[in-house]
């Protein structure tokens, strides 16, 4: 089942917001943890 344009744009917004949050994180350890979580979630999405 494919995505509609609206669903795809919503997904991109989610990823963009998450990456902006990581970019704003000043603590390097927290930044690394947040980035790892984003990458894991993206990988899981590909595997579904």
PDB file of N, H, CA, C and O in Angstrom:
ATOM      1  N   UNK A   1       0.847  -1.172   0.000  1.00  0.00           N
ATOM      2  CA  UNK A   1       0.000   0.000   0.000  1.00  0.00           C
ATOM      3  C   UNK A   1       0.892   1.235   0.000  1.00  0.00           C
ATOM      4  O   UNK A   1       1.781   1.348   0.844  1.00  0.00           O
ATOM      5  N   UNK A   2       0.676   2.150  -0.916  1.00  0.00           N
ATOM      6  H   UNK A   2      -0.046   2.058  -1.601  1.00  0.00           H
ATOM      7  CA  UNK A   2       1.482   3.347  -1.027  1.00  0.00           C
ATOM      8  C   UNK A   2       0.986   4.469  -0.143  1.00  0.00           C
ATOM      9  O   UNK A   2      -0.101   4.410   0.432  1.00  0.00           O
ATOM     10  N   UNK A   3       1.804   5.479  -0.053  1.00  0.00           N
ATOM     11  H   UNK A   3       2.687   5.527  -0.520  1.00  0.00           H
ATOM     12  CA  UNK A   3       1.453   6.662   0.715  1.00  0.00           C
ATOM     13  C   UNK A   3       0.871   7.727  -0.192  1.00  0.00           C
ATOM     14  O   UNK A   3       1.194   7.811  -1.377  1.00  0.00           O
ATOM     15  N   UNK A   4       0.007   8.534   0.393  1.00  0.00           N
ATOM     16  H   UNK A   4      -0.255   8.465   1.356  1.00  0.00           H
ATOM     17  CA  UNK A   4      -0.459   9.708  -0.334  1.00  0.00           C
ATOM     18  C   UNK A   4       0.591  10.799  -0.164  1.00  0.00           C
ATOM     19  O   UNK A   4       1.466  10.699   0.696  1.00  0.00           O
ATOM     20  N   UNK A   5       0.501  11.823  -0.974  1.00  0.00           N
ATOM     21  H   UNK A   5      -0.209  11.904  -1.672  1.00  0.00           H
ATOM     22  CA  UNK A   5       1.424  12.959  -0.840  1.00  0.00           C
ATOM     23  C   UNK A   5       1.323  13.580   0.549  1.00  0.00           C
ATOM     24  O   UNK A   5       2.337  13.970   1.127  1.00  0.00           O
ATOM     25  N   UNK A   6       0.126  13.673   1.080  1.00  0.00           N
ATOM     26  H   UNK A   6      -0.698  13.357   0.610  1.00  0.00           H
ATOM     27  CA  UNK A   6      -0.069  14.271   2.402  1.00  0.00           C
ATOM     28  C   UNK A   6       0.615  13.427   3.477  1.00  0.00           C
ATOM     29  O   UNK A   6       1.261  13.973   4.371  1.00  0.00           O
ATOM     30  N   UNK A   7       0.479  12.108   3.397  1.00  0.00           N
ATOM     31  H   UNK A   7      -0.046  11.665   2.670  1.00  0.00           H
ATOM     32  CA  UNK A   7       1.127  11.228   4.367  1.00  0.00           C
ATOM     33  C   UNK A   7       2.648  11.329   4.265  1.00  0.00           C
ATOM     34  O   UNK A   7       3.344  11.351   5.280  1.00  0.00           O
ATOM     35  N   UNK A   8       3.153  11.388   3.046  1.00  0.00           N
ATOM     36  H   UNK A   8       2.588  11.370   2.221  1.00  0.00           H
ATOM     37  CA  UNK A   8       4.593  11.491   2.851  1.00  0.00           C
ATOM     38  C   UNK A   8       5.118  12.816   3.414  1.00  0.00           C
ATOM     39  O   UNK A   8       6.157  12.847   4.074  1.00  0.00           O
ATOM     40  N   UNK A   9       4.398  13.902   3.151  1.00  0.00           N
ATOM     41  H   UNK A   9       3.554  13.876   2.615  1.00  0.00           H
ATOM     42  CA  UNK A   9       4.821  15.208   3.674  1.00  0.00           C
ATOM     43  C   UNK A   9       4.794  15.219   5.194  1.00  0.00           C
ATOM     44  O   UNK A   9       5.670  15.817   5.819  1.00  0.00           O
ATOM     45  N   UNK A  10       3.812  14.572   5.798  1.00  0.00           N
ATOM     46  H   UNK A  10       3.101  14.086   5.291  1.00  0.00           H
ATOM     47  CA  UNK A  10       3.744  14.487   7.259  1.00  0.00           C
ATOM     48  C   UNK A  10       4.951  13.729   7.806  1.00  0.00           C
ATOM     49  O   UNK A  10       5.523  14.118   8.824  1.00  0.00           O
ATOM     50  N   UNK A  11       5.332  12.659   7.136  1.00  0.00           N
ATOM     51  H   UNK A  11       4.866  12.343   6.309  1.00  0.00           H
ATOM     52  CA  UNK A  11       6.495  11.887   7.543  1.00  0.00           C
ATOM     53  C   UNK A  11       7.765  12.739   7.450  1.00  0.00           C
ATOM     54  O   UNK A  11       8.599  12.725   8.355  1.00  0.00           O
ATOM     55  N   UNK A  12       7.898  13.468   6.364  1.00  0.00           N
ATOM     56  H   UNK A  12       7.221  13.479   5.628  1.00  0.00           H
ATOM     57  CA  UNK A  12       9.073  14.341   6.192  1.00  0.00           C
ATOM     58  C   UNK A  12       9.106  15.416   7.273  1.00  0.00           C
ATOM     59  O   UNK A  12      10.174  15.736   7.794  1.00  0.00           O
ATOM     60  N   UNK A  13       7.944  15.978   7.615  1.00  0.00           N
ATOM     61  H   UNK A  13       7.076  15.718   7.191  1.00  0.00           H
ATOM     62  CA  UNK A  13       7.879  16.974   8.691  1.00  0.00           C
ATOM     63  C   UNK A  13       8.362  16.380  10.011  1.00  0.00           C
ATOM     64  O   UNK A  13       9.100  17.026  10.754  1.00  0.00           O
ATOM     65  N   UNK A  14       7.942  15.144  10.300  1.00  0.00           N
ATOM     66  H   UNK A  14       7.342  14.619   9.695  1.00  0.00           H
ATOM     67  CA  UNK A  14       8.363  14.470  11.521  1.00  0.00           C
ATOM     68  C   UNK A  14       9.887  14.331  11.548  1.00  0.00           C
ATOM     69  O   UNK A  14      10.525  14.652  12.551  1.00  0.00           O
ATOM     70  N   UNK A  15      10.454  13.862  10.468  1.00  0.00           N
ATOM     71  H   UNK A  15       9.936  13.602   9.654  1.00  0.00           H
ATOM     72  CA  UNK A  15      11.912  13.673  10.401  1.00  0.00           C
ATOM     73  C   UNK A  15      12.630  15.017  10.522  1.00  0.00           C
ATOM     74  O   UNK A  15      13.621  15.126  11.243  1.00  0.00           O
ATOM     75  N   UNK A  16      12.143  16.023   9.829  1.00  0.00           N
ATOM     76  H   UNK A  16      11.338  15.934   9.243  1.00  0.00           H
ATOM     77  CA  UNK A  16      12.760  17.349   9.879  1.00  0.00           C
ATOM     78  C   UNK A  16      12.724  17.923  11.296  1.00  0.00           C
ATOM     79  O   UNK A  16      13.722  18.464  11.772  1.00  0.00           O
ATOM     80  N   UNK A  17      11.586  17.808  11.964  1.00  0.00           N
ATOM     81  H   UNK A  17      10.775  17.369  11.577  1.00  0.00           H
ATOM     82  CA  UNK A  17      11.478  18.296  13.345  1.00  0.00           C
ATOM     83  C   UNK A  17      12.460  17.569  14.262  1.00  0.00           C
ATOM     84  O   UNK A  17      13.113  18.195  15.097  1.00  0.00           O
ATOM     85  N   UNK A  18      12.562  16.266  14.109  1.00  0.00           N
ATOM     86  H   UNK A  18      12.031  15.757  13.431  1.00  0.00           H
ATOM     87  CA  UNK A  18      13.477  15.484  14.942  1.00  0.00           C
ATOM     88  C   UNK A  18      14.923  15.899  14.695  1.00  0.00           C
ATOM     89  O   UNK A  18      15.705  16.019  15.638  1.00  0.00           O
ATOM     90  N   UNK A  19      15.281  16.116  13.438  1.00  0.00           N
ATOM     91  H   UNK A  19      14.647  16.019  12.672  1.00  0.00           H
ATOM     92  CA  UNK A  19      16.649  16.526  13.118  1.00  0.00           C
ATOM     93  C   UNK A  19      16.947  17.938  13.616  1.00  0.00           C
ATOM     94  O   UNK A  19      18.061  18.213  14.061  1.00  0.00           O
ATOM     95  N   UNK A  20      15.974  18.827  13.548  1.00  0.00           N
ATOM     96  H   UNK A  20      15.068  18.604  13.187  1.00  0.00           H
ATOM     97  CA  UNK A  20      16.158  20.181  14.089  1.00  0.00           C
ATOM     98  C   UNK A  20      16.398  20.127  15.591  1.00  0.00           C
ATOM     99  O   UNK A  20      17.240  20.851  16.121  1.00  0.00           O
ATOM    100  N   UNK A  21      15.645  19.256  16.277  1.00  0.00           N
ATOM    101  H   UNK A  21      14.961  18.667  15.846  1.00  0.00           H
ATOM    102  CA  UNK A  21      15.823  19.112  17.721  1.00  0.00           C
ATOM    103  C   UNK A  21      17.233  18.626  18.041  1.00  0.00           C
ATOM    104  O   UNK A  21      17.866  19.123  18.972  1.00  0.00           O
ATOM    105  N   UNK A  22      17.721  17.668  17.279  1.00  0.00           N
ATOM    106  H   UNK A  22      17.207  17.264  16.522  1.00  0.00           H
ATOM    107  CA  UNK A  22      19.085  17.170  17.481  1.00  0.00           C
ATOM    108  C   UNK A  22      20.090  18.279  17.219  1.00  0.00           C
ATOM    109  O   UNK A  22      21.056  18.434  17.965  1.00  0.00           O
ATOM    110  N   UNK A  23      19.869  19.034  16.182  1.00  0.00           N
ATOM    111  H   UNK A  23      19.083  18.908  15.576  1.00  0.00           H
ATOM    112  CA  UNK A  23      20.788  20.115  15.814  1.00  0.00           C
ATOM    113  C   UNK A  23      20.883  21.179  16.910  1.00  0.00           C
ATOM    114  O   UNK A  23      21.935  21.791  17.095  1.00  0.00           O
ATOM    115  N   UNK A  24      19.792  21.396  17.630  1.00  0.00           N
ATOM    116  H   UNK A  24      18.937  20.899  17.480  1.00  0.00           H
ATOM    117  CA  UNK A  24      19.764  22.414  18.680  1.00  0.00           C
ATOM    118  C   UNK A  24      20.334  21.919  20.008  1.00  0.00           C
ATOM    119  O   UNK A  24      20.604  22.720  20.903  1.00  0.00           O
ATOM    120  N   UNK A  25      20.515  20.629  20.138  1.00  0.00           N
ATOM    121  H   UNK A  25      20.295  19.979  19.411  1.00  0.00           H
ATOM    122  CA  UNK A  25      21.030  20.049  21.388  1.00  0.00           C
ATOM    123  C   UNK A  25      22.491  20.433  21.576  1.00  0.00           C
ATOM    124  O   UNK A  25      23.321  20.203  20.696  1.00  0.00           O
ATOM    125  N   UNK A  26      22.799  21.015  22.723  1.00  0.00           N
ATOM    126  H   UNK A  26      22.125  21.201  23.438  1.00  0.00           H
ATOM    127  CA  UNK A  26      24.169  21.460  23.003  1.00  0.00           C
ATOM    128  C   UNK A  26      25.020  20.356  23.625  1.00  0.00           C
ATOM    129  O   UNK A  26      26.231  20.305  23.409  1.00  0.00           O
ATOM    130  N   UNK A  27      24.392  19.481  24.390  1.00  0.00           N
ATOM    131  H   UNK A  27      23.408  19.523  24.565  1.00  0.00           H
ATOM    132  CA  UNK A  27      25.105  18.392  25.041  1.00  0.00           C
ATOM    133  C   UNK A  27      25.408  17.305  24.012  1.00  0.00           C
ATOM    134  O   UNK A  27      24.496  16.709  23.439  1.00  0.00           O
ATOM    135  N   UNK A  28      26.679  17.058  23.786  1.00  0.00           N
ATOM    136  H   UNK A  28      27.420  17.542  24.251  1.00  0.00           H
ATOM    137  CA  UNK A  28      27.092  16.118  22.733  1.00  0.00           C
ATOM    138  C   UNK A  28      26.586  14.705  22.994  1.00  0.00           C
ATOM    139  O   UNK A  28      26.207  14.002  22.057  1.00  0.00           O
ATOM    140  N   UNK A  29      26.574  14.284  24.247  1.00  0.00           N
ATOM    141  H   UNK A  29      26.882  14.855  25.008  1.00  0.00           H
ATOM    142  CA  UNK A  29      26.101  12.939  24.569  1.00  0.00           C
ATOM    143  C   UNK A  29      24.605  12.810  24.263  1.00  0.00           C
ATOM    144  O   UNK A  29      24.176  11.820  23.669  1.00  0.00           O
ATOM    145  N   UNK A  30      23.824  13.794  24.661  1.00  0.00           N
ATOM    146  H   UNK A  30      24.172  14.598  25.144  1.00  0.00           H
ATOM    147  CA  UNK A  30      22.386  13.772  24.378  1.00  0.00           C
ATOM    148  C   UNK A  30      22.128  13.858  22.879  1.00  0.00           C
ATOM    149  O   UNK A  30      21.228  13.203  22.354  1.00  0.00           O
ATOM    150  N   UNK A  31      22.932  14.675  22.193  1.00  0.00           N
ATOM    151  H   UNK A  31      23.663  15.207  22.619  1.00  0.00           H
ATOM    152  CA  UNK A  31      22.801  14.817  20.746  1.00  0.00           C
ATOM    153  C   UNK A  31      23.017  13.469  20.061  1.00  0.00           C
ATOM    154  O   UNK A  31      22.262  13.080  19.170  1.00  0.00           O
ATOM    155  N   UNK A  32      24.048  12.776  20.490  1.00  0.00           N
ATOM    156  H   UNK A  32      24.661  13.093  21.213  1.00  0.00           H
ATOM    157  CA  UNK A  32      24.370  11.473  19.920  1.00  0.00           C
ATOM    158  C   UNK A  32      23.252  10.466  20.174  1.00  0.00           C
ATOM    159  O   UNK A  32      22.883   9.705  19.280  1.00  0.00           O
ATOM    160  N   UNK A  33      22.713  10.463  21.395  1.00  0.00           N
ATOM    161  H   UNK A  33      23.013  11.081  22.122  1.00  0.00           H
ATOM    162  CA  UNK A  33      21.622   9.550  21.737  1.00  0.00           C
ATOM    163  C   UNK A  33      20.381   9.831  20.890  1.00  0.00           C
ATOM    164  O   UNK A  33      19.741   8.906  20.390  1.00  0.00           O
ATOM    165  N   UNK A  34      20.045  11.113  20.732  1.00  0.00           N
ATOM    166  H   UNK A  34      20.565  11.865  21.138  1.00  0.00           H
ATOM    167  CA  UNK A  34      18.870  11.487  19.942  1.00  0.00           C
ATOM    168  C   UNK A  34      19.047  11.091  18.476  1.00  0.00           C
ATOM    169  O   UNK A  34      18.114  10.596  17.845  1.00  0.00           O
ATOM    170  N   UNK A  35      20.240  11.310  17.944  1.00  0.00           N
ATOM    171  H   UNK A  35      20.999  11.712  18.458  1.00  0.00           H
ATOM    172  CA  UNK A  35      20.505  10.952  16.552  1.00  0.00           C
ATOM    173  C   UNK A  35      20.420   9.446  16.364  1.00  0.00           C
ATOM    174  O   UNK A  35      19.883   8.972  15.363  1.00  0.00           O
ATOM    175  N   UNK A  36      20.944   8.698  17.316  1.00  0.00           N
ATOM    176  H   UNK A  36      21.380   9.083  18.129  1.00  0.00           H
ATOM    177  CA  UNK A  36      20.883   7.243  17.237  1.00  0.00           C
ATOM    178  C   UNK A  36      19.427   6.779  17.213  1.00  0.00           C
ATOM    179  O   UNK A  36      19.071   5.880  16.452  1.00  0.00           O
ATOM    180  N   UNK A  37      18.594   7.390  18.039  1.00  0.00           N
ATOM    181  H   UNK A  37      18.882   8.121  18.658  1.00  0.00           H
ATOM    182  CA  UNK A  37      17.176   7.020  18.085  1.00  0.00           C
ATOM    183  C   UNK A  37      16.484   7.324  16.756  1.00  0.00           C
ATOM    184  O   UNK A  37      15.692   6.515  16.272  1.00  0.00           O
ATOM    185  N   UNK A  38      16.773   8.471  16.169  1.00  0.00           N
ATOM    186  H   UNK A  38      17.416   9.128  16.562  1.00  0.00           H
ATOM    187  CA  UNK A  38      16.191   8.826  14.868  1.00  0.00           C
ATOM    188  C   UNK A  38      16.601   7.802  13.816  1.00  0.00           C
ATOM    189  O   UNK A  38      15.767   7.330  13.043  1.00  0.00           O
ATOM    190  N   UNK A  39      17.879   7.462  13.791  1.00  0.00           N
ATOM    191  H   UNK A  39      18.556   7.846  14.420  1.00  0.00           H
ATOM    192  CA  UNK A  39      18.377   6.496  12.811  1.00  0.00           C
ATOM    193  C   UNK A  39      17.731   5.126  12.999  1.00  0.00           C
ATOM    194  O   UNK A  39      17.389   4.458  12.023  1.00  0.00           O
ATOM    195  N   UNK A  40      17.564   4.709  14.250  1.00  0.00           N
ATOM    196  H   UNK A  40      17.841   5.252  15.043  1.00  0.00           H
ATOM    197  CA  UNK A  40      16.920   3.424  14.522  1.00  0.00           C
ATOM    198  C   UNK A  40      15.463   3.437  14.050  1.00  0.00           C
ATOM    199  O   UNK A  40      14.993   2.471  13.449  1.00  0.00           O
ATOM    200  N   UNK A  41      14.759   4.528  14.322  1.00  0.00           N
ATOM    201  H   UNK A  41      15.141   5.312  14.810  1.00  0.00           H
ATOM    202  CA  UNK A  41      13.367   4.639  13.891  1.00  0.00           C
ATOM    203  C   UNK A  41      13.241   4.625  12.366  1.00  0.00           C
ATOM    204  O   UNK A  41      12.327   4.005  11.823  1.00  0.00           O
ATOM    205  N   UNK A  42      14.146   5.300  11.685  1.00  0.00           N
ATOM    206  H   UNK A  42      14.889   5.804  12.126  1.00  0.00           H
ATOM    207  CA  UNK A  42      14.116   5.294  10.220  1.00  0.00           C
ATOM    208  C   UNK A  42      14.384   3.894   9.681  1.00  0.00           C
ATOM    209  O   UNK A  42      13.741   3.460   8.725  1.00  0.00           O
ATOM    210  N   UNK A  43      15.333   3.189  10.292  1.00  0.00           N
ATOM    211  H   UNK A  43      15.856   3.542  11.069  1.00  0.00           H
ATOM    212  CA  UNK A  43      15.633   1.827   9.865  1.00  0.00           C
ATOM    213  C   UNK A  43      14.414   0.918  10.059  1.00  0.00           C
ATOM    214  O   UNK A  43      14.086   0.119   9.182  1.00  0.00           O
ATOM    215  N   UNK A  44      13.748   1.044  11.207  1.00  0.00           N
ATOM    216  H   UNK A  44      14.015   1.694  11.919  1.00  0.00           H
ATOM    217  CA  UNK A  44      12.548   0.249  11.471  1.00  0.00           C
ATOM    218  C   UNK A  44      11.460   0.547  10.441  1.00  0.00           C
ATOM    219  O   UNK A  44      10.746  -0.355  10.002  1.00  0.00           O
ATOM    220  N   UNK A  45      11.342   1.804  10.066  1.00  0.00           N
ATOM    221  H   UNK A  45      11.922   2.536  10.423  1.00  0.00           H
ATOM    222  CA  UNK A  45      10.340   2.196   9.076  1.00  0.00           C
ATOM    223  C   UNK A  45      10.623   1.529   7.745  1.00  0.00           C
ATOM    224  O   UNK A  45       9.692   1.096   7.066  1.00  0.00           O
ATOM    225  N   UNK A  46      11.879   1.436   7.358  1.00  0.00           N
ATOM    226  H   UNK A  46      12.636   1.788   7.910  1.00  0.00           H
ATOM    227  CA  UNK A  46      12.246   0.781   6.107  1.00  0.00           C
ATOM    228  C   UNK A  46      11.950  -0.718   6.142  1.00  0.00           C
ATOM    229  O   UNK A  46      11.614  -1.316   5.120  1.00  0.00           O
ATOM    230  N   UNK A  47      12.079  -1.312   7.319  1.00  0.00           N
ATOM    231  H   UNK A  47      12.352  -0.826   8.149  1.00  0.00           H
ATOM    232  CA  UNK A  47      11.895  -2.756   7.450  1.00  0.00           C
ATOM    233  C   UNK A  47      10.429  -3.164   7.532  1.00  0.00           C
ATOM    234  O   UNK A  47      10.099  -4.327   7.300  1.00  0.00           O
ATOM    235  N   UNK A  48       9.547  -2.225   7.858  1.00  0.00           N
ATOM    236  H   UNK A  48       9.815  -1.280   8.047  1.00  0.00           H
ATOM    237  CA  UNK A  48       8.112  -2.540   7.959  1.00  0.00           C
ATOM    238  C   UNK A  48       7.488  -2.836   6.622  1.00  0.00           C
ATOM    239  O   UNK A  48       6.292  -3.117   6.548  1.00  0.00           O
TER     240      UNK A  48
END
